[in-house]
Amino acid sequence: MLQTLSQPTPASRVLPSTTYRVLCIAARVQLDELGLSSDACLPIDQAMPGAAQPIRYLHIFEDGEVSLGIFCLPKGACIPLHNHPGMTVFSRALLGRVHVLSFDWAEAHTDAMAGTVEGPAAPAREARRVLDCVMGSGDDPALLQPTSGGNIHQFTAVTDCAVLDLLTPPYSLDDGRDCTYYHVEGPGSGDGTFLLREAEPPSDFVVVDAPYKGRRPIVRSPVHPTRPGPEAVVEQELYRARV
């Protein structure tokens, strides 16, 4: 299934039937299959209450098409506003509650913009707010796409929480998919619009690798390689065999 997700499609959009199937799988993955407990979200240094705490990242799987992992955020921790260029992302709160703030650009990036200054010195761009809500472990997975669904988003832990993240394709400098951070500079010209400017991530934003103790994905070969469409690929059993 994840192989199908990363195949080229018109306008770089994921096929709707495949999108639905992935959302269904993401919604039914169980914590015991992921080897996850609430302890994974506790602050790393509990002797420093109130201080910015590192965020744990549990890497599950990555190849040239898909990246899958879990972010574990102690209460108050924040993954700053950042983008996913040309990518589709499925996110699900596994534990606790997380505040999601997300935007899409009000206008598409043009060739004329491509020659402008980049980085914090670049002009601010207008974006539409898509989400400003709290996502909990009982909620459906969220979906963002290259130009819709809130491609630029920020996670802030309302409680200790864990978020499953599936990206397709993954970030890749060589393929022009770098991660860019932003901050909200102020209101835009219309209702629900804001000015976003590129920014360096905060100095206290730290992500550390932590061991993943759950099941690993298994990729199966197609049984009908000549059949067109998503059905050509046998669905992967994401959590069939333990390491």
C-alpha positions in Angstrom: 0.0 0.0 0.0 2.7 2.5 0.9 4.4 1.7 -2.4 1.2 2.8 -4.2 1.2 6.0 -2.1 4.5 7.1 -3.5 3.8 6.4 -7.2 3.5 9.6 -9.4 -0.1 10.8 -9.7 -1.7 13.8 -11.5 -0.8 17.0 -9.7 1.3 15.0 -7.3 -1.8 14.0 -5.4 -2.3 10.7 -3.7 -5.0 8.4 -5.2 -8.2 8.9 -3.1 -8.8 5.1 -2.6 -5.2 4.6 -1.4 -5.5 7.6 0.9 -8.6 6.1 2.5 -6.9 2.7 3.0 -3.9 4.3 4.7 -6.1 6.3 7.0 -8.0 3.2 8.0 -4.7 1.3 8.8 -3.3 4.3 10.7 -6.5 4.5 12.7 -6.5 0.9 13.9 -2.8 0.4 14.8 -2.6 -0.6 18.5 -0.2 0.7 21.1 1.0 -2.8 22.0 1.9 -3.4 18.3 4.1 -0.2 18.5 5.7 -1.2 21.8 4.6 2.1 23.2 3.7 3.1 26.7 3.0 6.5 28.4 6.5 6.4 29.9 7.9 7.2 26.5 6.4 10.7 26.7 7.8 11.7 30.1 10.3 14.5 30.3 13.9 13.2 29.7 15.2 15.4 32.6 12.5 15.5 35.3 14.9 17.5 37.5 14.3 20.6 35.4 10.5 21.3 35.6 9.5 24.2 33.4 12.6 23.9 31.2 12.2 23.1 27.5 12.5 19.3 27.2 13.9 17.3 24.3 11.4 15.4 22.1 12.0 11.7 21.5 11.8 10.3 18.0 11.2 6.6 17.5 12.3 5.6 14.0 10.2 2.7 12.6 11.0 2.6 8.9 12.3 4.6 6.0 13.2 4.1 2.3 13.1 6.3 -0.7 9.3 6.3 -0.7 8.1 6.4 2.9 9.2 7.5 6.3 7.4 6.2 9.4 8.0 7.1 13.1 6.7 8.3 16.4 7.3 11.7 18.1 7.0 11.6 21.9 6.4 15.0 23.3 6.4 15.9 27.1 3.8 18.4 28.1 4.6 21.9 26.7 7.1 20.7 24.1 6.6 22.0 20.6 7.6 21.0 17.1 7.8 24.4 15.5 5.9 25.5 12.4 7.4 23.7 9.4 6.5 22.6 5.8 6.4 19.3 3.8 7.2 20.3 0.2 5.6 18.0 -2.3 4.7 15.5 0.4 1.7 13.7 1.9 1.6 13.2 5.6 -0.7 11.1 7.9 -0.6 12.0 11.6 -2.4 10.3 14.5 -2.3 11.1 18.2 -1.5 7.8 19.9 -1.4 9.0 23.5 -2.5 12.2 25.1 -3.5 15.4 23.4 -1.6 17.7 21.0 -2.5 21.2 19.7 -2.3 21.4 15.9 -1.8 24.7 14.1 -1.6 24.5 10.3 -1.6 26.6 7.2 -1.6 26.4 3.4 -0.2 29.1 1.2 -2.8 31.6 0.0 -1.2 31.6 -3.5 0.9 28.9 -5.2 4.7 29.5 -5.4 5.5 31.0 -8.8 8.7 31.0 -10.9 9.1 34.7 -10.1 9.2 33.9 -6.4 11.9 31.2 -7.0 14.6 33.8 -7.6 13.9 35.8 -4.5 15.9 35.8 -1.3 15.5 32.7 0.9 15.7 32.3 4.6 14.7 34.7 7.4 15.5 37.7 5.0 12.9 36.5 2.5 9.6 38.4 2.2 6.8 37.1 4.3 4.1 35.1 2.5 0.4 35.1 3.1 -1.1 31.8 4.2 -4.6 30.5 5.1 -5.1 29.0 8.5 -6.5 25.4 8.1 -6.4 24.0 11.7 -6.2 25.5 15.1 -7.5 22.6 17.3 -6.5 19.9 19.8 -6.1 16.3 18.5 -6.5 13.4 20.9 -5.9 9.7 20.9 -9.6 9.0 20.1 -9.6 11.2 17.0 -9.2 10.1 13.4 -5.8 10.5 11.8 -5.1 13.9 10.1 -4.1 14.1 6.5 -2.2 16.9 4.8 -1.2 17.0 1.1 1.3 19.1 -0.9 -1.1 22.0 -1.4 -4.0 21.3 1.0 -4.9 20.1 4.4 -2.4 22.3 6.3 0.9 21.4 4.7 2.7 23.8 7.1 2.0 22.7 10.7 3.1 22.9 14.3 2.5 20.5 17.2 2.4 21.6 20.8 1.9 19.0 23.5 -1.2 19.9 25.7 -0.4 16.8 27.8 2.4 14.3 27.5 1.6 12.8 24.1 2.8 10.6 21.2 2.1 11.2 17.5 2.5 8.6 14.7 3.8 10.3 11.6 3.9 8.8 8.1 5.5 10.8 5.3 5.5 10.0 1.6 7.8 10.7 0.0 10.3 11.5 2.9 12.3 14.7 3.2 15.3 14.7 0.8 17.8 17.5 0.1 18.8 15.9 -3.2 15.2 15.9 -4.4 14.4 19.4 -3.3 12.4 18.4 -0.2 14.1 20.2 2.6 12.3 21.1 5.8 11.8 24.9 6.2 10.7 26.5 9.5 8.4 29.5 9.8 7.0 31.9 12.4 3.7 33.8 12.2 4.6 37.4 11.7 1.1 38.9 11.9 -2.3 39.0 10.3 -2.7 38.8 6.5 -5.0 40.9 4.2 -8.1 38.8 4.7 -10.1 36.8 7.3 -8.2 33.7 8.4 -5.0 34.7 6.6 -1.6 35.3 8.2 1.9 36.3 7.2 4.5 33.6 7.6 8.2 34.2 7.4 11.0 31.7 7.2 12.8 31.4 10.5 15.5 29.3 12.2 14.1 26.8 14.6 14.3 27.8 18.3 17.6 27.0 20.0 15.7 24.9 22.6 14.0 22.7 20.0 15.8 19.4 20.4 14.8 16.0 19.0 16.7 12.9 20.2 16.6 9.4 18.9 15.0 6.7 21.1 14.8 3.0 20.5 11.7 1.7 18.8 10.5 -1.6 20.4 7.5 -2.5 18.4 6.8 -4.4 15.2 8.4 -3.6 11.9 6.8 -3.1 8.5 7.0 -6.0 6.0 6.8 -5.1 2.3 5.3 -7.7 0.1 5.7 -8.0 -3.6 2.8 -7.4 -6.0 0.9 -10.5 -7.1 -0.6 -8.8 -10.2 2.2 -6.6 -11.4 0.4 -5.9 -14.7 -2.9 -4.8 -13.2 -3.3 -1.0 -13.2 -4.3 1.1 -10.2 -3.8 0.7 -6.4 -5.0 -2.9 -6.5 -1.8 -3.9 -8.3 0.0 -3.8 -5.0 -0.6 -6.2 -2.2 -1.2 -4.3 1.0 1.7 -4.3 3.3 1.1 -5.8 6.8 2.7 -3.0 8.7 3.1 -4.7 12.0 3.2 -8.4 11.2 6.7 -9.5 12.5 8.6 -8.4 15.5 12.2 -7.5 15.3 
